Amino acid sequence: MPVKPAALSASFSGPFALGTFSAPDQELFPGLVTPESRVLDLRAALGEPALTTRGLFERWEEVLPRLHELAADASSDAWQPLDGLHVHAPVEPRQVFQSGANYRQHVIDLELAHRSPDDPRTAEEARAEIAAVMDRRAAEDLPYVFIGLPSAITGPYDDVVLPAWAEQPDWELELAAVIARPAYRVSVEEALEYVAGYTIANDLTDRATVFRRDMKAIGTDWLHSKNAPGFTPLGPWIVPAAQLADPGDLRVTLKLNGETMQDESTEDMIFGVARIVSYASRTARLLPGDLVLTGSPAGNGMHWGRLLRDGDVMDGSITSLGAQRTRCVAEETAS
């Protein structure tokens, strides 16, 4: 059975958040969740039996005032307790945009961890050169954005299956922005107007398959290293953007079996949310419900020399967005 908190609680900033839920043996439904750990089925509340969470973002500006009204109506007998419901990934995106190498200390740690044994530079010299490269990237406004698969997404309390081929599975807790309306070629100044809210993503990566062994000139292989089923635990909630004071000042924390491994502020990002959304929109049309992951801070397994293995439990939290808990399970192989 998946590892969850003893009693589910809704801890986030503001009067409400959004999620996707199901009662035992019932179909999934989009829900409004309050800090008092109550959930309202939005299909019934809005009179739309086929409504999904993504459908809310497709008309976000229209529905947002109504969500505030529903959250304020404590007298309704339609509310149900969160504990006892299954919490799924809060949205099913059509596209997932992932940002890599976006935290200064994280990039430095990874570069040092991957240094060739015959690298003539000292650690201090290598660190200085890497920092200079990041400064140049920031000045040239060139975030590193690539595509992930929605099929890699799983729920915030679901088990994560570690494939037998994954030799170095690693964690990467990240702030994820959820798109509210189609965004194409939007400026940095207007980019945040296209963000409906924020959630938590753990972008698992098999470090052993990041770089192609057969032809190094090809570069990175994100399909293989990042997109196994369940490699992106998401949620638990989507908190509306207006309920966060500043997405550039949030604490990202991941604990492995109770020990803190990542604990960094989003202030360490090289490119903030607005710059990443704007940059991705220069090429692609971002759609309602799409995810824009903003990169992972320092403290990954490669840094600690400790990768994920069977039975590990990851607790990930971000200020104002709640917390997720997932357990790693080794893939069963035929004998």
VEXDREN-2710 file (C-alpha; in Angstrom, 1 decimal):
% VEXDREN-2710
k/r/px/py/pz
1/MET/0.0/0.0/0.0
2/PRO/1.2/3.6/-0.7
3/VAL/2.7/5.4/2.2
4/LYS/0.6/8.4/3.3
5/PRO/0.5/10.7/6.3
6/ALA/-1.4/9.1/9.2
7/ALA/-4.2/11.6/8.6
8/LEU/-4.4/13.7/5.5
9/SER/-4.5/17.4/6.1
10/ALA/-4.7/20.3/3.7
11/SER/-1.8/22.7/4.5
12/PHE/-1.4/25.5/2.1
13/SER/-1.7/29.3/1.8
14/GLY/-5.1/30.9/1.2
15/PRO/-8.8/30.0/1.5
16/PHE/-8.7/27.1/-1.0
17/ALA/-6.8/24.9/-3.4
18/LEU/-7.7/22.6/-6.2
19/GLY/-7.2/18.8/-6.4
20/THR/-8.4/15.6/-8.0
21/PHE/-9.9/13.0/-5.7
22/SER/-11.9/9.8/-5.6
23/ALA/-13.9/8.0/-3.0
24/PRO/-13.4/4.2/-2.7
25/ASP/-14.6/2.5/-5.9
26/GLN/-15.8/5.8/-7.3
27/GLU/-14.6/7.8/-10.3
28/LEU/-12.2/10.8/-10.1
29/PHE/-13.6/14.2/-9.5
30/PRO/-12.2/17.8/-9.4
31/GLY/-12.4/19.1/-5.9
32/LEU/-12.1/22.4/-3.9
33/VAL/-10.2/21.7/-0.7
34/THR/-10.0/24.1/2.3
35/PRO/-7.4/24.4/5.1
36/GLU/-10.0/22.8/7.3
37/SER/-9.4/19.6/5.2
38/ARG/-12.9/19.6/3.6
39/VAL/-13.5/18.8/0.0
40/LEU/-16.3/19.9/-2.3
41/ASP/-17.1/18.0/-5.5
42/LEU/-17.0/20.7/-8.1
43/ARG/-18.9/18.6/-10.7
44/ALA/-22.1/18.9/-8.5
45/ALA/-21.3/22.4/-7.2
46/LEU/-20.9/23.9/-10.7
47/GLY/-23.5/21.6/-12.3
48/GLU/-21.1/20.0/-14.7
49/PRO/-21.0/16.2/-14.5
50/ALA/-18.1/15.8/-16.9
51/LEU/-15.9/18.6/-15.4
52/THR/-12.2/17.9/-14.8
53/THR/-9.6/20.0/-13.1
54/ARG/-8.1/20.9/-16.4
55/GLY/-11.5/22.1/-17.5
56/LEU/-11.4/24.7/-14.7
57/PHE/-8.2/26.2/-16.1
58/GLU/-9.7/26.3/-19.6
59/ARG/-12.0/29.0/-18.3
60/TRP/-10.0/30.1/-15.3
61/GLU/-10.9/33.9/-15.2
62/GLU/-14.6/33.0/-15.4
63/VAL/-14.7/30.3/-12.8
64/LEU/-12.2/31.8/-10.2
65/PRO/-14.8/34.2/-8.5
66/ARG/-17.2/31.3/-8.2
67/LEU/-14.6/29.2/-6.5
68/HIS/-14.1/31.9/-3.9
69/GLU/-17.8/32.0/-3.3
70/LEU/-18.0/28.2/-2.8
71/ALA/-15.0/28.2/-0.5
72/ALA/-16.7/30.8/1.7
73/ASP/-19.9/28.8/2.0
74/ALA/-19.3/26.7/5.1
75/SER/-23.0/25.9/5.6
76/SER/-23.2/23.6/2.6
77/ASP/-23.8/19.9/3.4
78/ALA/-22.0/18.9/0.2
79/TRP/-18.6/19.2/1.9
80/GLN/-16.9/15.9/2.7
81/PRO/-13.8/15.1/4.9
82/LEU/-10.5/14.9/3.0
83/ASP/-9.4/12.0/5.1
84/GLY/-10.8/8.9/3.5
85/LEU/-10.5/10.2/-0.1
86/HIS/-7.8/9.2/-2.5
87/VAL/-5.7/12.1/-3.6
88/HIS/-4.6/11.9/-7.3
89/ALA/-2.3/14.1/-9.3
90/PRO/-4.2/17.4/-9.2
91/VAL/-4.3/17.9/-13.0
92/GLU/-3.8/16.0/-16.3
93/PRO/-1.7/18.3/-18.5
94/ARG/-1.4/18.0/-22.2
95/GLN/2.2/19.2/-22.1
96/VAL/4.9/19.2/-19.5
97/PHE/7.7/21.8/-19.9
98/GLN/10.8/21.1/-17.7
99/SER/13.6/23.4/-16.8
100/GLY/17.0/22.1/-16.1
101/ALA/20.1/23.6/-14.6
102/ASN/18.2/26.4/-13.1
103/TYR/19.5/26.6/-9.5
104/ARG/23.0/27.9/-9.1
105/GLN/24.2/25.6/-6.3
106/HIS/22.5/22.6/-7.9
107/VAL/24.4/23.1/-11.2
108/ILE/27.7/23.5/-9.4
109/ASP/27.1/20.4/-7.4
110/LEU/26.2/18.3/-10.4
111/GLU/29.1/19.6/-12.5
112/LEU/31.5/18.8/-9.8
113/ALA/30.0/15.3/-9.3
114/HIS/30.4/14.5/-13.0
115/ARG/33.9/15.8/-13.3
116/SER/36.3/13.6/-15.2
117/PRO/39.0/12.0/-13.0
118/ASP/41.6/13.6/-15.1
119/ASP/40.2/17.1/-15.0
120/PRO/43.2/19.3/-14.3
121/ARG/41.2/22.0/-12.5
122/THR/40.9/22.2/-8.8
123/ALA/37.4/22.1/-7.3
124/GLU/37.6/25.8/-6.7
125/GLU/38.6/26.6/-10.3
126/ALA/35.9/24.3/-11.7
127/ARG/33.3/26.0/-9.4
128/ALA/34.3/29.5/-10.6
129/GLU/34.1/28.5/-14.2
130/ILE/30.7/26.9/-13.8
131/ALA/29.4/30.0/-12.0
132/ALA/30.7/32.2/-14.8
133/VAL/28.8/30.1/-17.4
134/MET/25.6/30.5/-15.3
135/ASP/26.0/34.2/-15.1
136/ARG/26.4/34.3/-18.9
137/ARG/23.3/32.3/-19.4
138/ALA/21.3/34.6/-17.2
139/ALA/22.5/37.7/-19.0
140/GLU/21.7/36.1/-22.4
141/ASP/18.2/35.1/-21.2
142/LEU/18.6/31.4/-22.2
143/PRO/16.8/29.1/-19.8
144/TYR/17.2/25.4/-20.5
145/VAL/13.7/24.0/-21.3
146/PHE/12.8/20.5/-22.6
147/ILE/9.7/18.3/-22.8
148/GLY/8.4/15.7/-20.4
149/LEU/5.6/13.2/-20.8
150/PRO/2.3/13.4/-19.0
151/SER/2.4/9.6/-18.6
152/ALA/5.2/10.0/-16.1
153/ILE/2.9/11.8/-13.7
154/THR/1.6/10.0/-10.6
155/GLY/-0.2/11.0/-7.4
156/PRO/1.4/12.8/-4.4
157/TYR/1.1/9.7/-2.2
158/ASP/1.4/6.9/-4.7
159/ASP/4.3/4.4/-4.8
160/VAL/7.1/5.1/-7.3
161/VAL/8.3/2.1/-9.1
162/LEU/12.0/2.1/-9.7
163/PRO/12.7/0.3/-13.0
164/ALA/15.2/-2.5/-13.0
165/TRP/17.2/-0.7/-15.6
166/ALA/17.5/2.5/-13.5
167/GLU/21.0/2.3/-12.0
168/GLN/21.1/5.7/-10.4
169/PRO/17.5/7.0/-9.7
170/ASP/17.6/10.4/-8.1
171/TRP/15.1/12.9/-6.6
172/GLU/14.5/16.5/-7.9
173/LEU/11.8/18.4/-6.0
174/GLU/10.6/21.4/-7.9
175/LEU/8.1/24.2/-8.0
176/ALA/5.6/23.7/-10.9
177/ALA/3.5/26.5/-12.5
178/VAL/0.1/25.6/-14.0
179/ILE/-0.9/27.5/-17.1
180/ALA/-4.3/29.2/-17.1
181/ARG/-4.8/30.2/-20.8
182/PRO/-3.1/29.7/-24.1
183/ALA/0.3/31.4/-24.0
184/TYR/2.3/32.0/-27.2
185/ARG/5.1/34.5/-27.5
186/VAL/4.3/36.2/-24.3
187/SER/6.7/38.7/-22.8
188/VAL/8.4/38.3/-19.4
189/GLU/6.4/41.2/-18.1
190/GLU/3.1/39.5/-18.9
191/ALA/4.0/35.9/-18.4
192/LEU/2.7/35.5/-14.8
193/GLU/-0.8/36.6/-16.0
194/TYR/-0.9/33.2/-17.8
195/VAL/-0.2/31.2/-14.6
196/ALA/-3.3/29.9/-12.7
197/GLY/-1.4/28.5/-9.8
198/TYR/1.4/26.4/-8.4
199/THR/2.0/22.9/-7.2
200/ILE/4.8/20.5/-6.2
201/ALA/6.6/18.1/-8.6
202/ASN/9.3/15.6/-7.9
203/ASP/11.0/15.1/-11.2
204/LEU/12.8/11.8/-10.7
205/THR/15.9/11.2/-12.9
206/ASP/18.1/8.2/-13.6
207/ARG/21.5/9.8/-13.6
208/ALA/23.1/6.8/-15.3
209/THR/21.0/7.3/-18.5
210/VAL/21.1/11.1/-18.7
211/PHE/23.9/11.1/-21.2
212/ARG/24.0/8.7/-24.2
213/ARG/26.8/6.2/-23.9
214/ASP/26.8/5.1/-27.5
215/MET/27.2/8.6/-29.0
216/LYS/28.1/11.3/-26.5
217/ALA/27.8/14.0/-29.2
218/ILE/24.0/13.4/-29.2
219/GLY/23.9/14.8/-25.6
220/THR/21.2/14.2/-23.1
221/ASP/18.5/11.5/-23.3
222/TRP/15.6/13.0/-21.2
223/LEU/13.1/10.4/-22.6
224/HIS/15.0/7.5/-21.0
225/SER/16.2/9.2/-17.9
226/LYS/13.1/11.1/-16.7
227/ASN/9.9/9.6/-18.2
228/ALA/9.4/6.2/-16.7
229/PRO/5.8/5.7/-15.5
230/GLY/5.4/7.4/-12.1
231/PHE/8.7/9.3/-12.3
232/THR/6.8/12.6/-11.7
233/PRO/4.8/12.6/-8.4
234/LEU/2.6/15.7/-8.6
235/GLY/0.6/17.6/-6.0
236/PRO/-1.2/17.3/-3.7
237/TRP/-2.8/20.6/-4.5
238/ILE/-2.8/23.5/-7.0
239/VAL/-2.8/26.8/-5.0
240/PRO/-4.1/29.8/-7.0
241/ALA/-1.3/32.2/-7.9
242/ALA/-2.9/35.1/-6.1
243/GLN/-2.6/33.3/-2.8
244/LEU/1.2/33.2/-3.0
245/ALA/3.0/36.4/-2.0
246/ASP/6.1/35.6/-4.2
247/PRO/6.9/32.4/-6.1
248/GLY/10.5/33.6/-6.0
249/ASP/10.7/33.3/-2.2
250/LEU/9.5/29.8/-1.3
251/ARG/11.3/27.0/0.6
252/VAL/11.8/23.7/-1.3
253/THR/12.5/20.8/1.1
254/LEU/12.9/17.1/0.5
255/LYS/13.5/14.6/3.2
256/LEU/14.7/11.0/2.5
257/ASN/13.6/8.6/5.2
258/GLY/13.3/11.6/7.5
259/GLU/16.7/13.1/6.7
260/THR/16.8/16.5/5.0
261/MET/18.5/16.3/1.6
262/GLN/17.2/19.4/-0.2
263/ASP/16.4/22.7/1.7
264/GLU/16.7/25.7/-0.5
265/SER/14.8/28.9/-1.5
266/THR/13.5/29.5/-5.0
267/GLU/15.6/32.7/-4.7
268/ASP/18.5/30.6/-5.9
269/MET/16.8/30.1/-9.3
270/ILE/18.8/31.5/-12.2
271/PHE/15.6/32.1/-14.2
272/GLY/12.3/32.9/-12.3
273/VAL/8.9/31.6/-13.3
274/ALA/8.1/34.5/-15.6
275/ARG/11.3/34.1/-17.6
276/ILE/10.8/30.4/-18.0
277/VAL/7.2/30.7/-19.1
278/SER/8.0/33.5/-21.5
279/TYR/11.0/31.5/-22.9
280/ALA/9.0/28.3/-23.5
281/SER/6.2/30.3/-25.2
282/ARG/8.6/31.7/-27.8
283/THR/8.6/28.2/-29.4
284/ALA/5.5/26.4/-28.1
285/ARG/1.9/27.3/-27.4
286/LEU/1.3/26.6/-23.8
287/LEU/-2.2/25.3/-23.1
288/PRO/-4.5/25.5/-20.0
289/GLY/-3.5/22.9/-17.4
290/ASP/0.0/22.5/-18.8
291/LEU/2.9/22.3/-16.3
292/VAL/6.0/24.4/-16.3
293/LEU/8.6/22.8/-14.0
294/THR/11.2/25.3/-12.8
295/GLY/14.2/23.1/-11.9
296/SER/15.5/21.5/-8.8
297/PRO/17.7/23.0/-6.0
298/ALA/20.9/21.6/-4.6
299/GLY/20.9/18.5/-2.5
300/ASN/20.2/15.7/-5.0
301/GLY/21.4/12.1/-4.6
302/MET/24.4/12.6/-6.8
303/HIS/25.6/15.3/-4.4
304/TRP/25.2/13.1/-1.4
305/GLY/26.4/9.9/-3.0
306/ARG/23.2/8.2/-2.1
307/LEU/20.7/7.3/-4.8
308/LEU/17.1/6.0/-4.4
309/ARG/16.5/2.3/-3.5
310/ASP/13.7/0.0/-2.6
311/GLY/11.8/1.1/0.5
312/ASP/13.0/4.7/0.5
313/VAL/10.3/7.3/1.5
314/MET/10.5/10.8/0.1
315/ASP/8.7/13.7/1.9
316/GLY/8.6/16.8/-0.3
317/SER/7.2/20.2/0.7
318/ILE/7.2/23.7/-0.6
319/THR/6.1/26.8/1.4
320/SER/2.4/27.5/1.0
321/LEU/1.8/24.5/-1.3
322/GLY/1.5/21.5/1.1
323/ALA/3.5/18.3/1.1
324/GLN/3.7/15.0/-0.7
325/ARG/4.9/11.6/0.5
326/THR/6.0/8.8/-1.9
327/ARG/7.6/5.4/-1.3
328/CYS/10.1/3.8/-3.7
329/VAL/9.4/0.2/-4.8
330/ALA/11.7/-1.9/-6.8
331/GLU/10.3/-3.2/-10.1
332/GLU/9.4/-6.9/-9.9
333/THR/11.2/-8.8/-12.5
334/ALA/10.5/-12.3/-13.9
335/SER/12.7/-14.9/-12.3
END
